[in-house]
């Protein structure tokens, strides 16, 4: 089974409005439909959205639980989030910098943020393999995974383990939009599929472009392609790769 939860939040009509996050969710869905995914839940704040598909605090948590429900060891699950990201005070001591990374649901001003601890508590107990793509600010270690593959220059990668993070049973991989202390751009860029340009997240645009140009790319190649593409187009953000277990960086991403 290949199953995906896609979240795109433009915060339409608010002072925090973004432009490309809903497009990111739809672009990712189109890509996944061509790579064996058949079961989707899409949460966006599009015009006329219903209460059940709005990317609220409650619906995002419900969506995460839907994703892992009934999953088996051989299944592949994917979460894509595009929206605002932030940092809040760490309350359980598992952060080296004392701050948890968090997603900002549509109703964050009322109900608060969804922290990395909360996300991990849901997906970390699934027997399936899980890929999380987090296109938001302050997202480098968004899931508090044990192994961090950090950028050390234009083409190099440094492997570092966080001793504060406990080992977990299932394999979780996260590709995030930037370092914890960076922001991720909401931009206008050429469509990866089709003609013309559209508003979209710079990281999601770069990820889909890299996967289109090099199908079957290894983890190492994908991250390098993303770093180089963003830098060459004037973006300072550095996408990061983290995992619950050590990865074979020369192996292709098995999720696509």
Steps between C-alpha positions, in 0.01 A plus 500: 500500500612854418301761688547878535384790715545835322467829688514843333412815696490847341337662808278684253367836619733524800806713570707181463376420148720293270451431129645168394416242766175373352673465164773301673246250631339455159836477321617234744177305454540504121855370537405225745209381285761414235711312755261242636313694768130425501364616835505874583372745755548864397456785749507853355331833567377542143201718420184334625684229693290291732555465872623143456778581251624824659861472629406572861682375810245224550477396135878475458527271802205297373672481162822370653305232687315410177833463324644244739176312573525139390845544347729200467878462494519488120288815451632843404338808651568861405417833663552826313455826692522846343423798722647706780751345738630633830684411821363474853652419838612138540320340794646150508874564464558327166613814314865600497405865449211493750234567236247272333423547132131524413240527226246784506149364431235727353361575848838538676404837651227321698632150558875540469767313307549133415844418635746246367445296816130468418559404136761243597279350772245406230712386206783353708288210620399379156672185371508651148775706344415870509632795298419852618562796268479822701512817290498767767725731699711367791453142382849347501439256786120516490455137610783467753644203316820345625721528188559839336662538159616860514621713213866593530557697183354497152549130435591336830303331778590441865332219697419580861300315765297672771563299819191651664271323253392148589504226239165404349371185337386620159690679224414870472670734253451876480593745225461853634509840334784662691713504813333558837622861499398573141182591315351326196393712204149534360573595140383508139681252277453305175263206525679168523229344286335718237574847371503835675576591859311481826535580869664210686742420778860520385585170669206303355570646155864397529419151631257423218735644239789288631285185498378573149851563365652198671244224567635242740752741649679395817450687826844657456440606141154637572616721785800626302280578200262692727778697672659595168171590329390726785839669527520555124158666509593738780350323803705471820288226662664158529266196492591239758475124526438326833412141582414271788772257387816528291420508129694365207547839337580339167171308491200644313204637696272200532194720553468597130 
